Amino acid sequence: MPQYAKQRDPMERLAILEERLALLERVGRTTSEVPFFPTSAHGLFWEDTSAFATTWETIITPRAAAVSLGLVFIGDLVGSTYTGGAWQVVVNDGAAVVGSGAVPASGTYALPTVSIDLGPYRGAPDLKIQIQTRRTSGATTGGKFGGGGAIGSAPRFARQL
């Protein structure tokens, strides 16, 4: 004798969908943390040059859709003068600037985020990402290393999404 599948009523189907959605929300999206490494010769993350200098960098294999970066920057205080600056995130040794901004000369933190679209780099075996800073205002002597006020920088988070 033939068997027939029981038709589920709409409320039962809705309950199943809600349960599956709740499970997905608990699991969340899979992300891959990206480590960054300091490059400054002065120590971990301070740079006092007036030209852009790389303070943090990493090399990844672009397999996700994007990289999300959270950054932190702060200017130095030399005597009573605050140091201001600029930052940028570049890929492939400066082939493209994917994010940039200013570091206020006020002793306050700048907390920018940058999202890098990895679509154009998907076929490449690797992608170099660099965080660069430079001093644009403030003292030109003294400071942490004698070259004037410095700009402190660090990645707060970096994830492939």
C-alpha positions as CSV (number, residue, x, y, z in Angstrom):
1,M,0.0,0.0,0.0
2,P,1.4,3.5,-0.9
3,Q,2.5,5.8,1.9
4,Y,1.9,9.5,1.8
5,A,4.0,12.1,3.5
6,K,2.0,14.1,6.1
7,Q,1.6,17.7,5.1
8,R,2.8,20.0,7.9
9,D,0.6,22.9,8.8
10,P,2.0,26.4,8.5
11,M,2.4,26.9,12.2
12,E,4.5,23.7,12.5
13,R,6.7,24.8,9.6
14,L,7.1,28.3,11.2
15,A,8.2,26.7,14.5
16,I,10.8,24.5,12.6
17,L,12.2,27.6,10.8
18,E,12.4,29.6,14.1
19,E,14.3,26.8,15.7
20,R,16.8,26.7,12.8
21,L,17.2,30.4,12.9
22,A,17.9,30.4,16.6
23,L,20.5,27.8,16.1
24,L,22.2,29.8,13.4
25,E,22.2,32.9,15.6
26,R,23.8,31.0,18.5
27,V,26.5,29.6,16.2
28,G,27.3,32.9,14.5
29,R,29.4,33.6,11.5
30,T,32.7,31.9,11.1
31,T,35.6,34.3,11.1
32,S,39.3,34.0,11.0
33,E,41.5,36.1,13.2
34,V,44.4,37.8,11.4
35,P,47.6,38.5,13.4
36,F,49.6,41.7,12.8
37,F,53.2,42.0,13.6
38,P,55.2,45.2,14.7
39,T,57.8,46.5,12.3
40,S,59.1,49.7,14.0
41,A,62.8,49.8,14.9
42,H,61.9,52.0,17.9
43,G,59.9,49.5,19.8
44,L,56.5,48.1,19.4
45,F,54.2,50.7,18.0
46,W,55.5,54.3,18.2
47,E,56.8,56.1,15.1
48,D,58.1,59.7,15.0
49,T,58.9,60.3,11.3
50,S,57.1,62.9,9.1
51,A,56.9,60.5,6.2
52,F,54.6,57.4,6.3
53,A,56.3,54.5,8.0
54,T,54.9,51.0,8.4
55,T,54.4,50.1,12.1
56,W,52.3,46.9,11.7
57,E,52.0,44.4,8.9
58,T,50.8,40.9,8.0
59,I,50.5,38.6,5.0
60,I,47.3,36.7,4.4
61,T,45.9,34.3,1.8
62,P,42.8,36.1,0.6
63,R,40.1,33.4,0.9
64,A,37.3,35.4,2.5
65,A,35.1,38.2,1.2
66,A,36.7,40.9,3.3
67,V,39.1,41.8,6.1
68,S,37.7,43.9,8.9
69,L,40.3,46.0,10.9
70,G,39.8,47.9,14.1
71,L,42.7,50.3,14.8
72,V,43.8,52.6,17.6
73,F,46.0,55.7,17.2
74,I,47.2,58.4,19.7
75,G,49.6,61.3,19.5
76,D,52.5,61.9,21.9
77,L,52.8,64.7,24.4
78,V,56.2,66.6,24.3
79,G,56.4,69.2,27.0
80,S,53.1,70.9,26.6
81,T,52.7,70.2,22.9
82,Y,50.5,67.4,21.6
83,T,51.5,65.6,18.4
84,G,49.1,65.0,15.6
85,G,49.4,62.8,12.6
86,A,47.9,60.7,9.9
87,W,47.5,57.0,9.3
88,Q,46.8,54.8,6.3
89,V,46.3,51.1,5.5
90,V,47.9,49.9,2.3
91,V,48.0,46.6,0.5
92,N,50.8,45.0,-1.5
93,D,53.6,47.5,-0.4
94,G,51.6,50.6,-1.2
95,A,49.9,49.4,-4.5
96,A,46.6,50.7,-3.1
97,V,45.6,52.8,-0.1
98,V,42.4,51.1,1.4
99,G,41.9,53.4,4.4
100,S,43.3,56.6,5.8
101,G,42.6,59.2,8.4
102,A,43.9,61.7,10.9
103,V,45.3,61.4,14.4
104,P,44.1,64.4,16.5
105,A,46.7,66.5,18.2
106,S,44.8,66.5,21.5
107,G,45.9,63.4,23.4
108,T,42.7,61.6,22.5
109,Y,42.4,58.2,20.9
110,A,41.4,57.8,17.3
111,L,39.5,54.4,16.9
112,P,38.8,53.9,13.2
113,T,37.7,50.8,11.4
114,V,38.6,49.7,7.9
115,S,36.9,47.1,5.7
116,I,39.1,45.7,2.9
117,D,37.2,44.1,0.0
118,L,39.2,41.0,-0.9
119,G,37.4,40.5,-4.2
120,P,40.2,42.0,-6.4
121,Y,42.8,39.9,-4.6
122,R,41.1,36.5,-4.5
123,G,43.3,34.9,-7.2
124,A,46.5,36.0,-5.6
125,P,48.4,33.5,-3.4
126,D,49.1,36.2,-0.7
127,L,48.2,39.8,0.2
128,K,50.4,42.1,2.3
129,I,48.5,44.5,4.5
130,Q,50.4,47.4,6.2
131,I,49.4,49.9,8.8
132,Q,51.4,53.1,8.4
133,T,51.6,56.3,10.5
134,R,53.3,59.7,10.2
135,R,53.7,62.8,12.4
136,T,52.1,65.9,10.9
137,S,52.2,68.4,13.7
138,G,53.7,68.9,17.2
139,A,57.2,69.0,18.5
140,T,60.1,68.3,16.0
141,T,62.7,67.6,18.7
142,G,62.6,65.6,21.9
143,G,59.8,63.0,22.3
144,K,60.2,59.3,22.7
145,F,63.1,58.9,20.3
146,G,64.4,62.5,19.8
147,G,62.8,63.1,16.5
148,G,59.8,64.9,17.9
149,G,56.4,63.6,19.0
150,A,55.5,60.1,18.0
151,I,52.3,58.5,16.9
152,G,51.2,55.3,18.7
153,S,49.3,52.7,16.8
154,A,48.0,49.2,17.2
155,P,45.4,46.9,15.6
156,R,42.4,46.3,18.0
157,F,41.0,43.5,15.9
158,A,41.6,42.0,12.5
159,R,39.3,39.4,11.0
160,Q,38.7,37.7,7.7
161,L,34.9,37.6,7.2
